[in-house]
Amino acid sequence: MICGFGSVKMRIERNGEIVATLQGLPNHEKATRRAYIGFEPGSDIQIGDVVINPANERCHIIDVRNSFVNDRDIQIK
């Protein structure tokens, strides 16, 4: 579950308008140090979206992947 310690409300911008506000958890891959934001499974996040955090920093979505543990979908990265 993403809603917890460290998660923040993120605005999702698509085609120039805000389409949702979701809880997201900023993180990074340990092996590659690549930054990502974790969202609840089933969240409507698409390549090309812009995620805007509470500091108004804009993160452009270039890839969307589901993350699994023991065959259970735990987050969208």
N, C-alpha and C positions, 0 to 999 in steps of 0.2 A: 504494500500500500504506500503510495507516494505522499499522501496527506499526513504530514508528521514533522518531526524535527528537521529544520532546514529548508522545508518547502516554502515556496512563495507563490503569490498570485501572478500569473503571466497572462498578458493580453496577446491574443493571436490575431495577426493582421493578414488578410488575404485579399489580393486585388485592391489594395488601398483602403480597406475598411476593416474594423474590428469585428470578428465573427464569433469570438468566444473569450472567456476568461477562465483559465485552468490553473490548478495547483501544479507546479513544476519543481523539480529538484535538480539544481545545477550540480554537475559532477564531471568526472573525466575518466577515460579508460586508463587503467593502470599500465598496461603494456605499451600503449602508443601515446599516452598523455593527451589524447584527443578529447576536447571538451564536448559535452553533450548535456541535454536537459532530459530528465526522466519524467514521463507522464504516465498516468493511469492507463492500463490496457483499454483499448476501445476509444481513446481520445482521438478526435478528428484533427490530426496533424498531417500536413502534406508538404512535400518538397515544394519550395517556392514561398511557403509561409514565412512571416517574420514574427518572431517571439519578442515581446517587449517586457522587460522586467520592471520592478518598481523604481529603479534608478533611471528609467527610460532608455536603457541600453538596448539596442536592436540586434537580435541574433537571427541570421538568415538560415533557414533550414535547407540543407543540401543533401540530406540522407535521412531516411526513416527506417528504423529496424525494431522488431520486437525482441525482447530479452526473455529467455526462458530459464527456469530452474526446476529440475525434476518434472519436465514436460508441462509445467504450468507457466503461462504467460504472466510475467510479473511487472513489465513496464514497456513503454515505447521509448526508444532513445532517438 
